[in-house]
Amino acid sequence: MTRESGSRGGLDERAVLLAAGLADLAVSTLGSGLGLVRGLLRRSDTVEMAAEAERDLEARGRLVLDRYASPPPAHLEVLARHVLARRAGDGG
């Protein structure tokens, strides 16, 4: 299935090549991931790392929910309240 880079194969051949490339990418990524997991399991502080990862995920989740759950206050409304508070503090 080797061809010059300028020639184009049929649709079937391209689909096979794309599938083979995708499979190769998946296998290499999986191999790298398994190597990483093996290295992590050999560490003595795995429990602490897992707890820290859990805290990080919770913090990320909290940030996402805060960002999308409630809209921020209107800018002009905040300014108006600030002005009213200053006027009330100044006695006027």
C-alpha positions in Angstrom: 0.0 0.0 0.0 2.9 2.4 -0.4 2.4 5.1 -3.0 4.0 8.3 -3.8 2.8 11.2 -1.7 1.3 13.0 -4.7 -1.0 10.2 -5.8 -4.5 9.7 -4.4 -6.0 6.3 -3.7 -9.6 5.3 -3.7 -12.0 6.2 -1.0 -11.8 2.6 0.5 -8.0 2.8 0.6 -8.1 6.2 2.3 -10.5 4.9 4.9 -8.3 2.0 5.6 -5.2 4.3 5.9 -7.1 6.6 8.2 -8.3 3.7 10.4 -4.8 2.3 10.6 -3.3 5.6 11.5 -6.0 6.2 14.2 -5.4 2.7 15.6 -1.7 3.3 15.7 -2.2 6.6 17.5 -4.6 4.9 20.0 -2.1 2.1 20.7 0.8 4.4 21.2 -1.2 6.7 23.5 -2.5 3.7 25.4 1.1 2.4 25.8 2.2 5.8 27.1 -0.7 5.9 29.5 0.0 2.4 30.8 3.6 3.3 31.4 2.5 6.4 33.3 0.1 4.4 35.4 2.8 1.8 36.1 5.1 4.5 37.3 2.5 6.0 39.5 1.7 2.7 41.1 5.3 2.3 42.0 5.3 5.5 44.0 5.0 5.4 47.7 2.8 8.5 47.9 0.1 7.3 45.6 -2.6 7.8 48.2 -1.6 11.4 48.8 -1.4 12.0 45.1 -4.9 10.6 44.6 -6.2 12.8 47.4 -4.6 15.9 46.0 -6.0 15.1 42.5 -9.4 14.7 44.1 -9.1 18.1 45.8 -7.9 19.7 42.5 -10.9 18.2 40.6 -13.3 19.5 43.3 -11.8 23.0 43.0 -12.1 22.9 39.2 -15.7 21.8 39.5 -16.5 24.5 42.0 -14.9 27.1 39.6 -16.9 25.8 36.7 -20.2 25.8 38.6 -19.5 29.3 39.9 -18.7 30.5 36.4 -21.9 29.1 34.8 -24.4 28.6 37.6 -25.1 32.3 38.5 -24.6 35.3 36.3 -22.4 38.0 37.7 -24.1 41.2 39.0 -24.7 43.9 36.5 -21.7 46.3 36.4 -23.8 49.5 36.5 -25.9 48.1 39.4 -22.7 47.5 41.4 -21.5 51.1 40.6 -24.9 52.5 41.6 -24.9 50.7 44.9 -21.3 51.8 45.6 -22.3 55.5 45.0 -25.4 55.1 47.2 -23.2 53.6 50.0 -20.7 56.5 49.7 -23.5 59.1 49.8 -25.0 57.4 52.9 -21.5 57.3 54.5 -20.8 61.0 53.8 -24.2 62.0 55.2 -25.5 63.3 52.0 
